[in-house]
Amino acid sequence: MKMKIVLKGTVLIMAAAVILTAAPAYAEYEGTGNQERTQKRQEAFENLVDELGLNKEQVEQLKAYRAKKKEVNKELFMALKDERKKLKEELEKPESDNRVIRKVVKNINKIQAELVNKRVDSVLEVKSILTPEQFVQFKEKLREVRQRKRGRKSNSKDTSMRKFHEGARY
């Protein structure tokens, strides 16, 4: 029972790190609708600041940390996208080279492991900036956001095909 709670907490913390660091970098990388996404993220950040009662020092620390991680995450996501493209191209060839496929998969795994490490680092950094009470509120806020996102996805058209294609990303 205690292990389940620890596991759930770890998953929540990793989700928090993704939201704080990886998502903004990925949005920058995607390009389309960038200004709109940036504006929405800024508004969400400002709301979070108000809801958690962050002081100016905490706000500055979070902004500095996000800016520092933005470029690193952008590079990792670009590399991951490139490797997935290579894998897809190799798999679509009439005669795929198994050694090339294994090498690309190894690179993908390495990048994904680095992203997980960055997420954990992000959680630890956010935890060091927030008070324990703020961190609890922060986790709860993330849980709410995740539930809203799940609701939107399940209400969208043709979710079964989307789930199939999401699982098949290269």
N, C-alpha and C positions, 0 to 999 in steps of 0.2 A: 504494500500500500504506500509506504513512504517512498519507495523507488518510483512509483507512478507519479507522485507529486513532484519529485525532483525532475523526472523526465519531462513532465508538462511544463515545469518552470523553465527548464533549459530550452524547450521549443519556443516558449513565449519570448524568452530573452533573445534568441536568435532571430525571431520575427521582428523584434524591435530594432535590432541592428540592421536588418535588411531595409526596413522603412527609413531609418535615419541616414544610412550611408549608401547602400547599393541602389535603391530606387531613384534618387535624384541623379546619380551618375548615369544610370541606364537611360533615363528620360533625356538627358543631355545628348547621349549617344544616338538615340533614335531620331532626333531632329524634328520630325513633324509634330506640330502642335506644341513645340518646346516652350514658347512664351506663355501659353495658356497653362500648361502643366506647372511651369515655374511659379506662376502667379498663384495657382491653387495650392501648391506646396508651401509657399510663403504665408498664405492665409491660414493654412492648417498649422503651420509652425507658430504663428502669432496666437492662434486660439489655444494651442497647447501651452504656450508660455503663460497665458492668462489662467487657464484651468489648473495648472500645476503650481502657480504662484512663484514662478522662477524670478530670482533677482537678476540685476543687470550683469553681474559677474558670471552667473550661470549661463545666461543667454549668450554672452560673448564667448564663453568657453565652448558651448555647443556649436555656435556658428563657425568658430575657428576650426574646430575638429571636423565639421562637415566639409569645409572648404579644403582642408588638408587631404581628406580621404577621397574627395570627388575625382581627382585626376587619376589616382591609383585604381579606383574601381572602374573608371571609364576605360582605362587600358586593359584591365582584366576582362571586362565584358566584350570589348572589341576582339581581343584574342580568342575568347570563347566562341564568339560568333564566327570568326574565321575558321577555327578548327572544326566547328559543326558543319560549316559549308564544305570544307575539305572531305569530311566523313561522308556527307550526303553525296557529293560528286563521285567519290570512290565506290560507294555502295550502288550507285546507279549505273556504273560501267558494266558492260556485258560480262567482262571478266575482271573482277576485282582482285586486287593484290592483298592477300590476307596480312602480309607483313606491314603494308602501308596502313591498312585499317587499324591494326593493333597499335601502331605507333601513334596515330591520330587519337585513338581512344585513350591511350596513356596520357597524351597531352591534355585532352579534355578533362580527364580525372585530376591531373595535376592542377589545372586552373580552378576547377571546382573546389578542390581541397584548399587552395589559397583563398578562395572566396569565403569558405566556411571559417577559416582562420581569421579573416578580416572581420567577419560578422561577430565572432566571439570577442575579438579585440574591441569592436565597437560597443558591445554590451558592457564590457568591463569599463570602458571609457565613460559611457553614459552613466553607469552606476557610480563612478567616482565623482561625477559632476553633481548628480542629484542627491537629495537627502533620501534616506530609506523610505520615508512616507511618500515623497514625490515619485520615487521609483515604483512603488506599489500602484499609485494612481496612473502612472505612465503605462504599466503593464495592462491595467484594466482598460485604459483608453485604446490600446492596441488590440485588445480582444474585441472591443466594440467595432473597431474599424474592420477587422478581419471578418466578423459576422456580417457586417453590411456588405462587404465585397462578395462574400459567399452567396448572399441573398440576390445580389445583382446577377451573378453568373448563372444561378439556377433559374432566373426569370428570363434569361436571354434565349433567343431562338436557337434551335438545333444544338443543344449543349452536348448531346451524345457524340456528335462528330467533332466538336471542339475538344472534348476530353480525349478523344482518340488521337487527334492531331497534336495536342499538347504533349501527350505521352510519347509521341514519335518524333520529337524535335531532334535535330542532328547538329 
